């Protein structure tokens, strides 16, 4: 089962909130120790060369004594030249060796210093302050790629509960709450319209705020029930654009609007790591979760007119004034069915047929047209409003 409020955060933001600064590998090579002290004459090398010359000369003399003698002379000359070269280069080889010996301690000290510096930088990069800084910069980069809305002239209708909740939202989040925004769906004629949208333009943070009713008030059609495919598709759509999604039940926003606003502030604080947005909610209780209804429970709620237990008519208030109503006791969802599911459907059909047949206008009705989604016949002039606001099968 799932509970309201439903808070969904894009995976890209979740990854940014858990990311750690990378730890680079230390690539400085270890200084090589000086080799053996150079010799003026490498007698071992001379001995090896002499032995090879004797063996080569003996092999050549077996075929011809003169050729063997010439080979011996050539080998002896090569040995003499090699010995002379060693004597000649000895001073330079000695100086190079002495420089390596004198430079090695400094090279080793520089290596140790760089290694300690690398380790200190890695340790510093993993402190809470540096991790927060790294995650914030990464989050800013993620939010910069959030896809914004496409327009602000939606014709979708709004209920009284949404309008009243909007007053509270604008009170706590001034200049950041928008309604009537349009978000186009690729390859589809009708766009999505969030009930409310929180926009922090400085960070490009978008939140889709939804108020979910258990059923349509006029048609009694169940809606926003557990695992409803329309809501699932809609949530995935907004998450894919980089938006947060927060869904409240209608009962929550009617009975506890301040606590609902606090929930939004808590989500913002969690994402941004800034708790200052919660200061104004110090005396506001946390919102208590409410179990999301199933489709059959929504049908029972419609049969029992459950929404009437918490919906109230608005009073006459001055513009901008907010009425704080006393908190009513929470009424649990009905656990038993007053009627069978078939009876619930029959009741909805009766409501629909009664509303369409009760007329005293003697004038003939104009020709009707079928809704392309649900097949209901409506007046041609009312077709668009029916598709966007009343059709139970319209795209969410």
N, C-alpha and C positions, 0 to 999 in steps of 0.2 A: 504494500500500500504506500501511497505518497501523501504528504501533508502540505497544506498551504501554510505559510508562503512557500512557493516554489522558486528557488533562486538558482539560475543557470549562468555559468561563467564560461566564456570561450576557452577552449583548450590552450590557445596561444597565450592568453593572459595567465592561466594557471601555471603554465611552464615558466613564464617570466617570473612569477611570484616564488617559484621554488629553485630557480637557477642559482648556481654558485659561480663566482669568478674563476676563470680557468687558471690552472697552475702550470706555468711554462717549465720545460725541462732545462736543466743546467747543462749547457753545451760547451763550456770552456774546457779545452784539453789540459790534461795534467802535465806539468813541466817534466821534461825528461832529465834524469840525473846525468851528470858528466860521465863519459866513458873512462876507460883505462888511460893512465898517463902515457902520452906518446913516447916512443923510443927513437933514439937517433938512427939506429939501424935495427931493423926487424930481422934478427938472425934466424928466427924460425922460418920466415918467408924465404930468406936466401938459401937455407939448407934444403928446403923443399924444391926450389928451382934448380939447385945443383944436382939433386938426386934425379930429377926428371931429365936434366941434360945428359947425365951419364947413361941413363937407360936409353934415351933416344939415340945417342952416339953409338952405343953398343949395337943397337938394332941396325943402324945404317952401316956399320963396319962389317957386319956379317955378309953383306953383299959386295962391298968394295971398301978397302982400307982407306983410300983417299977420300971417299965420300964421307966416311965416318969421322975422319979427322976434321974435315970442313964443318961437319955438323957440331963437333965438340967446340970448335973455335967460335961458331955462331952462338951457341948456348952460353959459353963463357962470357962473350961480349954482352949478351943480354943481361946476364947476372951482374956484371960490373956496372952496366948502365942503371939498372934498378937500384943498386947499392948507392951509386952516386946521387940519384934522384932523392933517395931517402935522406941522405946527408944534407943535400941542398935545401929541402923543404922543411927540415926539422925545426929551424927557428920559428917559422910561421905556424907550424902545427903546435908547437909549444905555446905560442901566444894565444892561439885559438882555444886551446885547452884551459889555459889559465883564465881566460875571459869567461868561459863556460862555468868554471868553478866559482868565480867571483859573482857571476850573475844569477846562479842557481838559487841562492837564498832569497833574493829579491823576487824572482819569478815565482818561487813557492809562496812567498808572502802575498804577492798580488793574487795568486790563484786562491789562497785561503780567504783573502778579503772579499773577492768577488763571490765566492761560494757562500760566505756568511751573509753578504748583502742579498744574494738571491734568496736564501732561506728566510731572511728577515722580511723581504718584500712579499714572499708567499704567505708568511704568517700574518702580515699586516693586511693582505688582501682578503683574508678569511675572518677578520674581526666583524662583529655585528654591524658596525657603522659602514664599513666598506662593502659588506654584502648588501645592505639596504641601498646604498648608493648605486651599486652595480645593478640591482634588480629594478630600481626606479628608472635608471637610464634605459634599461632593456624594455621596461613597460612603456616608456614614452615612445620608443621606436615601434613597439607593437601597436599602440593606440594610433600612431600616425597613419597606419594602414587601414584603419576602420573605415568602412564604406558608409557615407552619410545618407540622409534621406534624400528623396528626389523632388519633393514639392511640399506645399503646405495648404492645399485647397481640397481636402478630402470632403466628400459629401456624406460620409457615414454618420448615422444618427448616434446619439448618446443618451443614456438613461440618467435619471435624477441622481442615483447613487454615485455615478461617475462625476457628475457636475459638482456635487458636494465635496467629494474627495479631492477634486481639483483645487478647491479653495484651500484645503489644508496643505496640499503639495506646494502651492505657490507661496503659502505663508512660510514654510520651513525651507524651501529651496527657491528663493526669489530669482527671477530672470533665467532660471534653468529648466523650467517645466513648459513643455509645448504640447498642444493637442491639435488634431486635424492634419498631422503630417502624412505624407504619402511616400510609400516605399514600393517601387515597381517590382513586379515579379516577372522574370524573363519568360517570354513566350506565353504570356497570359494577359488578358485585357484588364482585369480588375486588380488594383494594387492592394497591399496590406496597409492598414491604418492602425498604428498603436493607439491604445486608449490614452496613454500619456507617454511622453518621451522626455527623459532627463538628458540634457546635453550640457557638458562642460566643454565649451569651445576652446579653452586654453589647453586642454589635454586631448581633445577629440574623443572624449568618453561619452558613449551613448548607452542608455538603458531603456529598454522596452518595458513599460509598466502596464500590466494588464489586470482588469477586474473581471473575474470569472463568475458568471451566474450559473446555477444548476440547470436552468431551463429557460426557454424563451417565454416571456410573460404572456404574450397573446396566444401563441400557438401551442404552448406547453411542451414544445419539443426539447428533449434532453440535450444538454450541451456541456462542454468542458469537463466531461467525466473522465475517469481514469483510463489512460491509454487511448484517448480519442485521437484518431489519425490526423485530423485537421490541426489540433494543437501541437502534436508532435512535429508535423511538417513545418508549421509556422515557427516553432522554437528553433529547429535546425536551420531554418532560413536566416533568422536574425543572428544566431550564433555564428553562422558562416560569414556574416558581414562584420563580425567583431563586436556585436552588441551584447550587453548583458540582458538577461530576461528575468523579470521578477513578476510572479503571478500571485495575486491575492484572491481569496474568495470575496464575493460581494458582501457577505455577512461580516467579514473582518473589516472591510473599509467603512461599512456603515456603523458598526458597533465600536470599533477601535481605530479610528483614522490616525490619531497621533502615534499609536504604537506601530501602525503600518509605515508611517513616515520614518519612524526610528529604524525600522528594519531596512529601509532603503539607505539610510545614513550608515548603518552598520555594514552593508554591502560595499558602499563607497569607501568607507574607512578600511575595510579588509583589502580591497583592491589597491588603493593608493598608499596604504600604510600611514594615513594621517587621521588621527582620532579627533581632530579639532571640530569636525563636522558633527560629532556626537555631543558637544558641550550643551547645546540647546535642549537635549533630551535627558538631562540628568535626572529629572523627576518623572520621566515617562516610563511606565513599565514595559518590559519586553512583550512582544506580540506572542500570544499563546497559539501553538499550532492547531490547525483544524484539518481533520482527515478529509482527503479528496473523495468525492462520491463516485460510485460506479454508475453505469448507465441505468441499471434497474433501480438503484436508489434515487437517481434523478427523476425517473418516471414516478416513483412514489411521492417524491417531494412535489412534483407538479400536480399530482392528483390531490394532495393535501394542501395545496397553495402555501407551501412552506415559506416562500419569499415574503408573504404578507406578515409573517411573524416578526420580521426585523425592518422591513421597509417602512419609512415614515414620510409623510408629506412635508415639503419644505415650508418654513414659516417666512413671513415678510421681514427681511433684514435689509439694512442699508447696504449699498454697494461696498464690497470689500470687507464687510463684517462677517465674522465666523461665529456660528452658534455652537457652543459646546454643550452637547446633550448629556444627560446622566448615563453612565454605563449600565446597560441592561444585562440581566443574566443570560449567559450563553445557552441557547436551546440546542440540544444535541440533535444530530441527524436522526430521522425516524429509523428505527431498527426493524420494525415490522411493517408489512404492507397493509394499507387499509383496503386496497383492492388488488386484484391480480393484474399482471402486466397487460393482459388483453383488455381489462376494464379501464386501465389507465389510457391505453391507446384510444379506446372507444370514447372516453371522456374528452380527449383532445379533439377527436373528429367531431364530437357534438358541439364543442365550443366553436370550431371552425365553421360548421354548417349553420349554427345559430347566428353567428356574426354576419354570415353572408346572406341569410334569408330575411332577417329582421329589417325591413325597409317599408316606409309609408309613401315613398315617392312613386307616383303613378306613371311617371315618364318611362318609356322603354329604356332598358340598359343598352349601352353601346356594345358593339361586337367585342369579344374578348380574344386574348392571345395567350398562348401557352408560355410559361417560363421555361427557358432552355435547360434549367438545372433540375427543378423539381416537378415540372409539368403542370403546376397549378395555373388555372386560367385567371388572368388579371386584365384590367383595362390597359390598352396600349399606352396611355399617358402615365400609368403608374408602373410600367414594367421595370424601368431603370431603378426606381426607388425600392421596388420589391426585391430585385436581384441584389442590390447592395446592402439592404437593411433588414429585410424580412424573410428572404428565402432561407429555409432550413438547410438547404444543400449547397448554398453558395460557398465558393472558396473562402476559407478563413482569412 
